[in-house]
Amino acid sequence: MSLDTVLQIGKVLRSSENSLKYFKYVEPCPMDKKTGEWPICITIPVNLDFSFDWKEIKITQENTRSDLYYLKFKTSDNDGLVKYVFGDIYYEKLATIKNDGSIESSEGGYYRLDNPNHPNAAYRPSSFNRGISDYKDIVNLQKDSVSYMIQQFHESFKTNINYIERILKYIPAILYYFENKNDIKIMDLLEDEENLYSITIAQNRMKISNASLKKAKIPAELSLMNEEQKRLLFNHINSSIFIHFEFSEKQHWYQFAEDMDLLNVKILSEFIDKTPEGLVLKKTLYKTLCSGDNKNDIQFPSFRKVNRYKSKSFQNDSLQDLFYAIEYCSKGKTISGTNIKLIVLPRGECLTSEDYTNFLDKRNEAQIIAKNKTNNHNPTDALFNFLSDNEKNITSFDLIFCKIGGKSTPDSDLIELSGLEKSKLRQTKERIQRISLEIYQEKKGFLKTDKDLSPLSIDYSFRNILGSPQTDLKTGKTSYQPNPKFQSHLLKILPLIYLDIYFQDEVLLPSFIQNVEFSIRSGDEQYSFLKYDLKFLLKIQNSQINKFKNMIESPSYQIGLKLGKLSKPLKKKINSFEKRYVGLLTRHVSTKDDCIKFTNEVIEMLTRHEKTWGNMSAEVCNQLAQLPLSDYDKEKLAFGFFEGYFKYEVSDKRKDFFLRLEKLLSDYEGNVNLETEVECISEVFNKINN
């Protein structure tokens, strides 16, 4: 069961040296992954008496920034108040110029300045004041006569809150101070709000382009701006800042164990009820656990809250383990073209936090893409990229297919596969890899190219076969877009592939025919490409029977193959033949009688254009007449037709010569006036043809 795996992961992560980074409501100081840049990071030393040492404020050393964390204090996942109770602060301001010239600004990070004009009274105070009620609850958890650090720090923060919030409000001015200190003291700057305002405007002017100023209807020169325009420019702040409080001996806020215990008790108390059977959830925490939340407990219809312990009851330690596992166990890869996320949880004896961390890091998408570029001839399918020979301690996996949730709704588990052996998965991966390479080479041979082609992959081939065909009106090219049919079928088939029990798939051939027909009608024939996707998906089915071979050897396919070859000359003779007949083929051959009628039409059209092939026409008619009704398959016949119609065949002069003689003999067979001549030519034909 994956919940057991989740709790085991949480237990290991909680006991690790750097456990904090795994906690559900703690985040690291963010570094931009693209640029490698940090936000502005400043350190405020905290004295032994918990007063703030403003004289020693400084830029945080870059080599220590990876140890910076901030608390996202919440009493539920839906708690959007952004309350501050303790620790470092990360704050950002964002601004965009709208089409009408107005500037729209917003706050990010996990602190909010006061907003007295907010329509909701709860959001008017700053984060510090929003969190006072929860802070008092934490303080009330203290043991008598014990003075906790969190209380003393909170009082000092309250004393200095104006200075702290001015740092957040005037980020450009604070950065300017550290870049151009001169003789000014930070306290003098923070007490002079008018100067902070002026410096911020000047710094914003240096960063904003003239084009943006023009769009916002702001003059380029500061001296020409009125107060309203200066206010607009002031609001155009795009900066972020991290405030780190450095305690004695360079301690961080999270290194005070007793205070962290108080925080944990407070957070846990918001999520649980105590029952005789153990601790049970009263709020949504993990997607497969019943919490009594009617909105999110959709997997527990009509479930009575009194029975929540039957879903899962906890002891205090195991519940804390869950808080450390949730973020890790929610990370997965979205399956291309779907709203389904695949979460892979590693299992094994004595796995360490390093094992778990390395496993996620190696699934990094950029690394996988780079690896596949260097091995384009035989890449690992994206759906198996979690397998690696280097992770010796990992012996099995839990795979969870989730429907991706929204902002206010969690992910919901759809299918869970537990305890899949790594060795068995590797065998499946290697088998699919061999098949992919084999068909890739076959496709390259057909196209007669030395260029690298896109490798065949499971999700991409399913999309081509099951996706909705669309034609670009500018280029005329047909592509296949994901749709509900593709997603639901992929969700059905992928577990079978991972379990190595994907034996048959009745949806593939009809969908393939449908998309081929569309491409023909749109003028961008795709049969020659889609057939390799079909062949790949048929061959990866774990069956002793060669499905593709059986299909092309079937009577319906063979009849279709000859009928396609027979129809090929009509492509040049009748302009509308492909759109009217080939692009709507299954409508013309939906039953055996319809197929006979269509065959006769083809022969009549060939006769009108003097292209009749006597022997082949007779073969098609005879085989079709003798075919039992139960063996007739319109999709297999259509597949064969497309192969015969579109397959390029090198011209063979000798073969053409015999076909012409064959046609000549067929045309004059039974003619009494030419009986002797026909007999002589037949003897010559038989002699040179043997």
C-alpha positions as CSV (number, residue, x, y, z in Angstrom):
1,M,0.0,0.0,0.0
2,S,1.5,3.4,-1.0
3,L,0.5,5.0,2.3
4,D,2.9,2.7,4.1
5,T,5.6,3.7,1.7
6,V,4.7,7.4,2.2
7,L,5.0,7.0,6.0
8,Q,8.3,5.2,5.7
9,I,9.7,8.0,3.5
10,G,8.5,10.5,6.0
11,K,10.1,8.7,8.9
12,V,13.5,8.7,7.1
13,L,13.2,12.3,6.0
14,R,12.2,13.5,9.5
15,S,15.2,11.8,11.1
16,S,17.7,13.1,8.5
17,E,20.2,15.8,9.3
18,N,18.6,18.4,7.2
19,S,15.0,17.4,7.9
20,L,13.5,20.9,7.8
21,K,13.6,21.2,4.0
22,Y,11.2,18.3,3.8
23,F,8.5,19.7,6.2
24,K,5.2,20.5,4.5
25,Y,5.1,24.2,5.6
26,V,8.7,25.2,5.3
27,E,10.3,26.5,2.1
28,P,14.0,27.3,1.3
29,C,15.2,30.7,0.2
30,P,14.4,30.5,-3.5
31,M,17.1,30.7,-6.2
32,D,16.1,31.4,-9.8
33,K,16.7,28.1,-11.6
34,K,17.3,29.8,-14.9
35,T,19.7,32.5,-13.9
36,G,21.1,31.1,-10.7
37,E,20.4,34.4,-8.9
38,W,19.1,34.8,-5.3
39,P,16.7,37.4,-4.0
40,I,18.3,40.3,-2.1
41,C,19.3,38.6,1.2
42,I,20.0,40.6,4.3
43,T,21.0,39.5,7.7
44,I,19.8,41.1,10.9
45,P,21.8,40.0,14.0
46,V,19.7,39.2,17.1
47,N,21.5,39.9,20.4
48,L,21.4,37.6,23.5
49,D,18.6,39.8,24.9
50,F,16.7,39.3,21.6
51,S,17.1,43.0,20.6
52,F,17.9,43.6,16.9
53,D,21.4,44.8,16.3
54,W,20.7,47.2,13.5
55,K,24.3,48.5,13.4
56,E,25.5,45.1,12.1
57,I,22.8,44.6,9.4
58,K,24.5,43.2,6.3
59,I,24.1,41.3,3.0
60,T,23.9,37.6,3.7
61,Q,27.0,35.7,2.5
62,E,26.1,33.8,-0.7
63,N,27.7,30.5,0.5
64,T,25.2,30.4,3.5
65,R,22.0,31.1,1.6
66,S,21.3,27.4,0.9
67,D,20.7,27.1,4.7
68,L,18.0,29.8,4.7
69,Y,14.4,28.7,5.2
70,Y,11.1,30.4,6.0
71,L,8.0,29.2,7.6
72,K,4.7,29.1,5.7
73,F,2.5,28.9,8.7
74,K,-0.9,27.5,8.0
75,T,-3.7,25.9,9.9
76,S,-5.0,24.1,6.8
77,D,-4.2,23.8,3.2
78,N,-6.9,26.3,2.4
79,D,-5.6,28.8,4.9
80,G,-4.8,31.8,2.6
81,L,-4.3,34.5,5.2
82,V,-0.4,34.4,5.0
83,K,0.2,34.7,8.7
84,Y,3.6,35.3,10.3
85,V,4.4,33.8,13.7
86,F,8.1,33.1,13.7
87,G,11.3,32.9,11.7
88,D,12.9,34.4,8.6
89,I,10.9,36.3,6.0
90,Y,10.7,36.0,2.2
91,Y,8.8,38.7,0.4
92,E,8.4,39.8,-3.2
93,K,6.6,42.6,-5.1
94,L,5.5,42.2,-8.7
95,A,4.1,44.8,-11.1
96,T,2.9,44.8,-14.7
97,I,1.7,47.6,-16.9
98,K,-1.8,46.9,-18.3
99,N,-3.0,47.9,-21.8
100,D,-4.8,50.9,-20.4
101,G,-1.6,52.2,-18.9
102,S,-2.5,51.4,-15.3
103,I,0.0,49.5,-13.1
104,E,-1.2,46.3,-11.4
105,S,0.9,45.3,-8.4
106,S,0.8,42.2,-6.2
107,E,2.7,40.6,-3.3
108,G,4.4,37.3,-3.3
109,G,6.5,35.2,-0.9
110,Y,5.1,34.6,2.6
111,Y,4.4,38.0,4.1
112,R,1.8,40.7,3.4
113,L,2.0,44.4,4.3
114,D,-1.1,46.0,5.7
115,N,-3.9,46.8,3.2
116,P,-6.5,49.0,4.9
117,N,-8.6,49.2,1.7
118,H,-9.0,45.4,1.2
119,P,-12.8,44.5,0.9
120,N,-12.2,41.6,3.3
121,A,-11.4,42.8,6.8
122,A,-9.3,39.7,7.6
123,Y,-6.8,40.7,4.9
124,R,-6.4,44.3,6.0
125,P,-3.7,43.8,8.7
126,S,-0.2,42.9,7.9
127,S,0.9,39.2,8.3
128,F,2.4,39.9,11.8
129,N,-1.0,41.1,13.1
130,R,-2.9,38.3,11.2
131,G,-0.8,35.7,13.1
132,I,-1.2,37.1,16.6
133,S,-4.1,34.8,17.5
134,D,-2.1,31.7,16.4
135,Y,1.0,33.0,18.2
136,K,-0.9,33.3,21.4
137,D,-2.1,29.7,21.1
138,I,1.5,28.6,20.7
139,V,2.6,30.6,23.8
140,N,-0.2,29.0,25.8
141,L,1.3,25.6,25.0
142,Q,4.4,26.6,27.0
143,K,5.2,24.8,30.3
144,D,5.0,27.0,33.4
145,S,8.1,28.9,34.4
146,V,9.8,28.1,31.0
147,S,10.7,31.1,28.9
148,Y,10.8,30.1,25.2
149,M,12.8,31.9,22.6
150,I,9.8,32.3,20.3
151,Q,8.1,34.6,22.9
152,Q,11.1,36.8,23.4
153,F,11.7,37.1,19.7
154,H,8.1,37.9,19.0
155,E,8.2,40.8,21.4
156,S,11.4,42.2,19.9
157,F,9.9,41.8,16.4
158,K,6.8,43.7,17.5
159,T,9.0,46.6,18.7
160,N,10.8,46.8,15.4
161,I,7.9,46.0,13.1
162,N,7.9,49.4,11.5
163,Y,11.5,49.1,10.4
164,I,11.0,45.5,9.2
165,E,8.0,46.4,7.1
166,R,9.7,49.4,5.6
167,I,12.5,47.2,4.4
168,L,9.8,45.1,2.6
169,K,8.0,48.1,1.3
170,Y,11.0,49.9,-0.1
171,I,13.2,47.1,-1.4
172,P,14.9,49.2,-4.2
173,A,15.9,51.8,-1.6
174,I,17.3,49.1,0.7
175,L,19.4,47.6,-2.1
176,Y,20.6,51.1,-3.0
177,Y,21.7,51.6,0.7
178,F,23.9,48.4,0.6
179,E,25.4,49.3,-2.7
180,N,26.1,53.0,-1.7
181,K,26.4,53.0,2.0
182,N,28.5,56.2,2.4
183,D,28.1,57.5,5.9
184,I,24.3,57.1,6.3
185,K,23.1,54.7,9.1
186,I,20.4,52.2,8.3
187,M,18.3,53.4,11.2
188,D,18.4,57.0,9.9
189,L,17.3,55.7,6.5
190,L,14.5,53.6,7.9
191,E,13.2,56.4,10.0
192,D,13.0,58.7,7.0
193,E,10.1,57.3,5.0
194,E,10.0,60.3,2.7
195,N,13.6,59.6,1.7
196,L,12.9,55.9,1.2
197,Y,10.0,56.8,-1.1
198,S,12.2,59.2,-3.2
199,I,15.1,56.7,-3.5
200,T,12.6,53.9,-4.6
201,I,11.1,56.1,-7.3
202,A,14.6,57.0,-8.6
203,Q,15.7,53.4,-8.6
204,N,12.6,52.3,-10.4
205,R,13.1,55.0,-13.0
206,M,16.6,53.6,-13.7
207,K,15.2,50.1,-14.3
208,I,12.1,50.8,-16.3
209,S,12.3,51.2,-20.1
210,N,11.2,54.4,-21.9
211,A,8.6,52.2,-23.8
212,S,7.1,51.1,-20.5
213,L,7.0,54.7,-19.2
214,K,5.2,55.8,-22.4
215,K,2.7,53.0,-22.1
216,A,2.0,54.1,-18.5
217,K,1.8,57.7,-19.6
218,I,4.7,58.7,-17.3
219,P,7.2,61.4,-18.5
220,A,10.8,60.2,-19.0
221,E,12.2,62.9,-16.7
222,L,11.6,62.7,-12.9
223,S,11.4,66.5,-12.8
224,L,8.4,66.5,-15.2
225,M,6.4,63.9,-13.1
226,N,3.5,65.0,-10.9
227,E,2.7,63.2,-7.7
228,E,0.2,60.8,-9.2
229,Q,2.8,59.8,-11.8
230,K,5.5,59.3,-9.2
231,R,3.1,57.1,-7.2
232,L,2.6,55.0,-10.4
233,L,6.3,54.7,-10.8
234,F,6.7,53.8,-7.2
235,N,4.2,50.9,-7.6
236,H,6.4,49.5,-10.4
237,I,8.5,47.4,-8.2
238,N,9.7,43.9,-9.3
239,S,12.0,42.8,-6.6
240,S,12.2,40.2,-3.9
241,I,14.0,40.1,-0.5
242,F,14.8,37.6,2.2
243,I,15.3,38.8,5.8
244,H,17.4,36.4,7.8
245,F,17.5,36.7,11.6
246,E,20.9,35.6,12.9
247,F,20.9,34.5,16.5
248,S,23.9,34.1,18.8
249,E,26.6,31.7,17.5
250,K,25.0,32.1,14.0
251,Q,22.0,30.0,14.9
252,H,18.9,29.9,12.7
253,W,15.4,30.1,13.9
254,Y,14.7,26.5,13.2
255,Q,17.6,25.3,15.4
256,F,15.7,26.0,18.6
257,A,14.3,22.5,19.2
258,E,11.9,23.3,22.0
259,D,10.3,26.2,20.1
260,M,10.0,24.0,17.0
261,D,8.3,21.4,19.1
262,L,5.7,24.0,20.1
263,L,5.1,25.0,16.5
264,N,4.7,21.3,15.5
265,V,2.2,20.8,18.3
266,K,0.2,23.8,17.2
267,I,0.2,22.8,13.5
268,L,-0.7,19.2,14.3
269,S,-3.5,20.2,16.6
270,E,-5.2,22.1,13.8
271,F,-5.4,18.9,11.7
272,I,-6.3,16.2,14.2
273,D,-8.9,14.9,16.6
274,K,-8.1,12.6,19.4
275,T,-10.2,9.4,19.6
276,P,-10.0,6.2,21.6
277,E,-8.7,4.5,18.4
278,G,-5.9,7.0,17.9
279,L,-5.4,10.4,16.2
280,V,-7.6,11.0,13.1
281,L,-7.6,13.8,10.7
282,K,-10.2,16.6,10.8
283,K,-8.9,18.5,7.8
284,T,-7.6,17.5,4.4
285,L,-3.9,16.5,4.6
286,Y,-3.3,13.6,2.3
287,K,-5.4,12.7,-0.6
288,T,-6.2,9.1,0.3
289,L,-7.1,9.7,3.9
290,C,-10.6,10.5,5.1
291,S,-10.8,13.8,7.0
292,G,-14.5,14.6,7.2
293,D,-14.0,17.3,4.5
294,N,-17.0,16.8,2.3
295,K,-15.5,18.8,-0.5
296,N,-12.3,16.8,-0.8
297,D,-13.3,13.4,0.6
298,I,-14.9,12.4,-2.7
299,Q,-13.4,8.9,-2.4
300,F,-15.4,8.3,0.8
301,P,-19.1,8.8,-0.3
302,S,-21.6,8.7,2.6
303,F,-18.7,7.9,5.1
304,R,-19.6,8.8,8.7
305,K,-17.0,11.0,10.5
306,V,-17.1,8.8,13.5
307,N,-15.5,6.0,11.4
308,R,-12.6,8.1,10.2
309,Y,-10.2,5.9,12.2
310,K,-11.0,3.1,9.7
311,S,-9.4,5.1,7.0
312,K,-6.3,5.6,9.1
313,S,-5.5,6.3,12.7
314,F,-2.2,7.6,13.8
315,Q,0.2,7.8,16.7
316,N,1.9,11.2,17.2
317,D,5.2,10.1,15.6
318,S,3.6,8.6,12.5
319,L,1.5,11.7,12.0
320,Q,4.6,13.9,12.1
321,D,6.2,11.5,9.6
322,L,3.3,12.3,7.2
323,F,4.0,16.0,7.4
324,Y,7.6,15.4,6.3
325,A,6.6,13.1,3.4
326,I,3.7,15.0,1.8
327,E,5.8,17.3,-0.4
328,Y,8.2,14.6,-1.5
329,C,5.4,12.2,-2.3
330,S,3.4,14.7,-4.3
331,K,6.2,15.3,-6.8
332,G,5.7,13.6,-10.1
333,K,5.9,14.0,-13.9
334,T,2.8,15.1,-15.9
335,I,2.2,12.6,-18.7
336,S,2.5,14.5,-21.9
337,G,-0.9,15.7,-23.3
338,T,-2.9,14.8,-20.2
339,N,-3.8,16.2,-16.8
340,I,-2.5,13.0,-15.2
341,K,0.6,13.0,-13.0
342,L,2.7,9.9,-12.5
343,I,4.2,9.7,-9.0
344,V,7.0,7.2,-8.4
345,L,7.9,6.3,-4.8
346,P,11.1,4.2,-4.4
347,R,11.2,1.3,-1.9
348,G,14.0,-0.8,-0.5
349,E,15.7,-1.9,2.7
350,C,17.5,0.8,4.7
351,L,17.0,3.6,2.2
352,T,18.4,6.9,3.4
353,S,17.3,10.5,2.9
354,E,20.2,10.8,0.4
355,D,18.8,7.8,-1.6
356,Y,15.4,9.5,-1.7
357,T,16.8,12.9,-2.7
358,N,19.1,11.5,-5.4
359,F,16.2,9.6,-6.9
360,L,14.2,12.7,-7.4
361,D,17.2,14.7,-8.7
362,K,17.9,12.1,-11.3
363,R,14.4,12.3,-12.6
364,N,15.1,16.0,-13.4
365,E,13.6,16.6,-16.8
366,A,16.5,18.7,-18.2
367,Q,19.0,15.9,-17.4
368,I,16.8,13.3,-19.0
369,I,16.4,15.3,-22.2
370,A,20.1,16.0,-22.4
371,K,20.8,12.3,-21.9
372,N,18.4,11.2,-24.6
373,K,19.9,13.8,-27.0
374,T,23.2,12.0,-26.7
375,N,21.5,8.7,-27.2
376,N,18.9,9.5,-29.8
377,H,19.1,6.2,-31.6
378,N,18.0,4.2,-28.5
379,P,16.6,6.6,-25.8
380,T,14.8,5.5,-22.7
381,D,11.0,6.0,-23.0
382,A,9.9,8.9,-20.8
383,L,7.5,6.7,-18.9
384,F,10.5,4.5,-17.7
385,N,13.0,7.2,-17.0
386,F,12.8,6.6,-13.2
387,L,14.8,3.4,-13.7
388,S,18.5,3.5,-13.1
389,D,21.2,0.9,-12.5
390,N,23.1,3.3,-10.2
391,E,20.5,3.2,-7.4
392,K,21.4,-0.2,-5.9
393,N,19.5,0.2,-2.7
394,I,16.2,0.8,-4.5
395,T,14.6,-2.6,-5.2
396,S,10.9,-1.8,-6.0
397,F,8.5,1.1,-6.6
398,D,5.0,2.3,-5.9
399,L,3.4,4.0,-9.0
400,I,0.5,6.3,-8.5
401,F,-1.5,7.9,-11.3
402,C,-3.1,11.1,-10.1
403,K,-5.5,13.6,-11.6
404,I,-3.9,16.9,-11.2
405,G,-5.8,19.2,-8.8
406,G,-6.4,22.9,-9.0
407,K,-5.5,25.8,-6.7
408,S,-8.2,24.9,-4.2
409,T,-8.4,21.1,-4.8
410,P,-5.8,18.5,-4.1
411,D,-4.6,15.9,-6.5
412,S,-6.8,12.8,-6.5
413,D,-5.4,9.3,-6.9
414,L,-6.8,7.3,-9.8
415,I,-4.8,4.1,-9.9
416,E,-2.1,2.7,-7.5
417,L,0.4,0.0,-8.4
418,S,2.3,-1.2,-5.3
419,G,5.6,-3.1,-5.0
420,L,6.6,-3.3,-8.7
421,E,9.9,-5.1,-8.8
422,K,12.7,-3.0,-10.3
423,S,14.2,-6.0,-12.1
424,K,10.9,-6.8,-13.8
425,L,10.4,-3.2,-14.8
426,R,13.8,-3.1,-16.3
427,Q,13.1,-6.1,-18.4
428,T,9.9,-4.5,-19.7
429,K,11.8,-1.2,-20.4
430,E,14.5,-3.0,-22.3
431,R,12.1,-5.0,-24.4
432,I,10.2,-1.9,-25.4
433,Q,13.5,-0.1,-26.1
434,R,14.5,-2.9,-28.5
435,I,11.2,-2.8,-30.3
436,S,11.4,1.0,-30.5
437,L,14.9,0.8,-32.1
438,E,13.9,-1.9,-34.5
439,I,10.9,0.1,-35.9
440,Y,12.9,3.3,-35.8
441,Q,15.5,1.7,-38.1
442,E,12.7,0.3,-40.3
443,K,11.2,3.8,-40.6
444,K,14.5,5.4,-41.5
445,G,15.0,2.7,-44.2
446,F,11.6,3.5,-45.6
447,L,12.3,7.3,-45.7
448,K,15.8,6.6,-47.0
449,T,17.4,9.2,-44.7
450,D,20.5,9.4,-42.6
451,K,19.1,12.1,-40.4
452,D,18.0,11.4,-36.8
453,L,14.2,11.1,-36.5
454,S,12.1,11.5,-33.4
455,P,12.3,8.3,-31.4
456,L,9.2,6.2,-31.0
457,S,7.7,6.5,-27.5
458,I,4.6,5.1,-25.9
459,D,2.7,8.4,-25.1
460,Y,3.6,10.0,-28.5
461,S,2.5,7.0,-30.5
462,F,-0.7,6.7,-28.6
463,R,-1.3,10.4,-29.2
464,N,-0.8,9.9,-33.0
465,I,-3.2,7.0,-33.1
466,L,-5.9,8.2,-30.7
467,G,-5.5,12.0,-30.8
468,S,-7.8,14.4,-32.6
469,P,-6.5,15.2,-36.1
470,Q,-6.1,18.9,-36.9
471,T,-4.9,20.6,-40.0
472,D,-2.9,23.9,-39.9
473,L,-4.6,26.2,-42.3
474,K,-1.4,28.0,-43.1
475,T,0.9,25.0,-43.7
476,G,-1.7,22.3,-44.6
477,K,0.1,19.9,-42.2
478,T,-1.9,17.5,-40.0
479,S,-1.1,17.0,-36.4
480,Y,-2.8,15.0,-33.6
481,Q,-3.9,16.7,-30.4
482,P,-4.6,15.1,-27.1
483,N,-8.3,14.5,-26.3
484,P,-10.3,12.8,-23.6
485,K,-10.2,9.5,-25.5
486,F,-6.4,9.6,-25.6
487,Q,-6.2,10.4,-21.9
488,S,-8.7,7.8,-20.7
489,H,-7.2,5.0,-22.9
490,L,-3.6,5.9,-21.7
491,L,-4.8,5.7,-18.1
492,K,-6.2,2.2,-18.8
493,I,-3.2,0.9,-20.7
494,L,-0.2,2.3,-18.9
495,P,-0.8,0.2,-15.7
496,L,-1.0,-2.9,-17.9
497,I,2.3,-2.0,-19.6
498,Y,4.0,-1.5,-16.2
499,L,2.6,-4.8,-15.0
500,D,3.7,-6.5,-18.2
501,I,0.1,-7.7,-18.9
502,Y,-0.7,-5.5,-21.9
503,F,-1.9,-8.3,-24.2
504,Q,-4.4,-6.8,-26.6
505,D,-5.9,-3.4,-27.6
506,E,-9.0,-3.4,-29.8
507,V,-9.1,0.4,-30.0
508,L,-5.8,0.9,-32.0
509,L,-6.7,-0.3,-35.5
510,P,-10.1,1.6,-35.9
511,S,-8.5,4.8,-34.5
512,F,-5.5,4.4,-36.8
513,I,-7.8,4.0,-39.8
514,Q,-9.9,7.0,-38.8
515,N,-6.8,9.3,-38.5
516,V,-5.4,8.1,-41.8
517,E,-8.6,8.8,-43.5
518,F,-8.7,12.3,-42.1
519,S,-5.2,13.1,-43.2
520,I,-6.0,11.9,-46.7
521,R,-9.1,14.2,-46.9
522,S,-7.1,17.1,-45.6
523,G,-4.4,16.6,-48.3
524,D,-1.6,15.6,-46.0
525,E,-1.5,11.8,-46.2
526,Q,0.0,10.4,-43.0
527,Y,-0.4,6.7,-43.5
528,S,3.3,6.1,-44.3
529,F,4.2,7.6,-40.9
530,L,1.3,6.5,-38.7
531,K,1.7,2.8,-39.6
532,Y,5.0,2.8,-37.7
533,D,3.2,4.1,-34.6
534,L,0.6,1.4,-34.9
535,K,3.2,-1.3,-35.5
536,F,5.2,-0.2,-32.4
537,L,2.1,-0.3,-30.2
538,L,1.1,-3.7,-31.5
539,K,4.6,-5.1,-31.0
540,I,5.0,-3.9,-27.4
541,Q,2.0,-6.0,-26.4
542,N,3.3,-8.8,-24.3
543,S,2.0,-11.7,-26.3
544,Q,3.5,-14.8,-27.9
545,I,1.4,-14.0,-30.9
546,N,2.8,-11.5,-33.4
547,K,-0.3,-9.3,-33.7
548,F,1.1,-7.3,-36.6
549,K,2.1,-10.3,-38.6
550,N,-1.3,-12.0,-38.0
551,M,-3.0,-8.8,-39.1
552,I,-1.1,-8.5,-42.4
553,E,-1.6,-12.2,-43.2
554,S,-5.4,-12.1,-42.6
555,P,-7.6,-12.6,-45.7
556,S,-9.2,-9.2,-45.3
557,Y,-5.9,-7.4,-45.3
558,Q,-4.7,-9.4,-48.3
559,I,-7.8,-8.5,-50.3
560,G,-7.4,-4.9,-49.3
561,L,-3.8,-4.9,-50.3
562,K,-4.6,-6.1,-53.8
563,L,-7.6,-3.7,-54.0
564,G,-5.3,-0.8,-53.0
565,K,-2.8,-1.7,-55.7
566,L,-5.6,-2.1,-58.2
567,S,-6.9,1.4,-57.3
568,K,-3.5,3.2,-57.5
569,P,-3.8,4.3,-61.2
570,L,-7.0,6.2,-60.4
571,K,-5.0,8.7,-58.3
572,K,-3.7,10.4,-61.4
573,K,-6.8,9.8,-63.6
574,I,-9.4,11.1,-61.2
575,N,-8.5,14.2,-59.2
576,S,-11.2,13.7,-56.5
577,F,-10.6,10.0,-56.1
578,E,-8.6,10.2,-52.9
579,K,-10.9,12.6,-51.1
580,R,-14.1,10.9,-52.2
581,Y,-13.1,7.3,-52.0
582,V,-9.7,6.7,-50.2
583,G,-10.3,9.3,-47.5
584,L,-13.8,7.8,-46.8
585,L,-12.8,4.2,-47.4
586,T,-14.4,2.6,-44.4
587,R,-17.8,4.1,-45.5
588,H,-17.4,2.3,-48.8
589,V,-16.4,-1.1,-47.3
590,S,-18.3,-1.2,-44.0
591,T,-19.8,-4.5,-45.0
592,K,-18.8,-7.3,-47.3
593,D,-21.6,-6.3,-49.8
594,D,-20.4,-2.7,-49.7
595,C,-16.9,-3.9,-50.4
596,I,-18.1,-5.9,-53.4
597,K,-19.9,-2.8,-54.7
598,F,-16.9,-0.6,-54.2
599,T,-14.6,-3.1,-56.0
600,N,-16.9,-3.2,-59.0
601,E,-16.9,0.6,-59.0
602,V,-13.1,0.6,-59.0
603,I,-13.0,-1.8,-61.9
604,E,-15.5,0.2,-63.8
605,M,-13.5,3.4,-63.3
606,L,-10.3,1.6,-64.4
607,T,-12.1,0.3,-67.5
608,R,-13.2,3.8,-68.4
609,H,-9.7,5.1,-68.2
610,E,-8.2,2.0,-69.9
611,K,-6.3,0.8,-66.9
612,T,-7.9,-2.6,-66.2
613,W,-5.7,-5.3,-64.7
614,G,-7.5,-8.5,-65.6
615,N,-5.8,-11.0,-63.4
616,M,-5.7,-8.8,-60.3
617,S,-9.3,-7.7,-60.7
618,A,-10.3,-11.3,-61.0
619,E,-8.3,-12.3,-57.9
620,V,-9.9,-9.6,-55.8
621,C,-13.4,-10.5,-56.9
622,N,-12.8,-14.2,-56.4
623,Q,-11.2,-13.9,-53.0
624,L,-13.9,-11.5,-51.8
625,A,-16.6,-13.8,-53.0
626,Q,-15.0,-16.8,-51.2
627,L,-14.3,-14.9,-48.0
628,P,-16.7,-16.1,-45.2
629,L,-18.8,-13.3,-43.8
630,S,-17.5,-14.0,-40.3
631,D,-13.9,-13.4,-41.5
632,Y,-14.6,-10.0,-43.1
633,D,-13.0,-7.1,-41.2
634,K,-13.4,-3.7,-42.7
635,E,-10.5,-2.1,-40.6
636,K,-8.0,-4.8,-41.7
637,L,-9.2,-4.5,-45.3
638,A,-8.7,-0.7,-45.1
639,F,-5.2,-1.2,-43.6
640,G,-4.3,-3.5,-46.5
641,F,-5.8,-1.1,-49.0
642,F,-3.7,1.8,-47.7
643,E,-0.6,-0.3,-47.8
644,G,-1.2,-1.3,-51.4
645,Y,-2.3,2.2,-52.5
646,F,0.4,4.2,-50.9
647,K,3.4,1.9,-50.8
648,Y,6.0,3.1,-53.3
649,E,7.2,0.3,-55.6
650,V,10.3,0.6,-57.8
651,S,9.4,0.3,-61.5
652,D,10.2,-3.2,-62.9
653,K,10.3,-3.1,-66.7
654,R,10.2,-6.9,-67.1
655,K,7.2,-7.1,-64.7
656,D,5.4,-4.3,-66.5
657,F,6.0,-6.2,-69.8
658,F,4.4,-9.4,-68.5
659,L,1.5,-7.4,-67.0
660,R,0.8,-5.8,-70.4
661,L,0.9,-9.2,-72.1
662,E,-1.4,-10.6,-69.4
663,K,-3.8,-7.7,-70.0
664,L,-3.7,-8.2,-73.8
665,L,-4.5,-11.9,-73.5
666,S,-7.3,-11.2,-71.0
667,D,-8.9,-8.6,-73.3
668,Y,-9.0,-10.9,-76.4
669,E,-9.7,-14.2,-74.6
670,G,-12.7,-16.0,-76.2
671,N,-12.5,-13.9,-79.4
672,V,-13.3,-16.5,-82.2
673,N,-11.7,-14.4,-85.0
674,L,-8.3,-14.2,-83.1
675,E,-8.4,-17.7,-81.5
676,T,-5.2,-18.9,-83.3
677,E,-3.2,-15.7,-82.6
678,V,-4.2,-15.6,-78.9
679,E,-3.2,-19.3,-78.6
680,C,0.2,-18.6,-80.1
681,I,0.9,-15.6,-77.9
682,S,-0.2,-17.6,-74.9
683,E,2.4,-20.3,-75.7
684,V,5.1,-17.6,-76.0
685,F,4.0,-15.9,-72.8
686,N,4.1,-19.2,-70.8
687,K,7.5,-20.1,-72.3
688,I,9.3,-16.8,-71.5
689,N,7.5,-16.5,-68.1
690,N,8.8,-19.8,-66.8
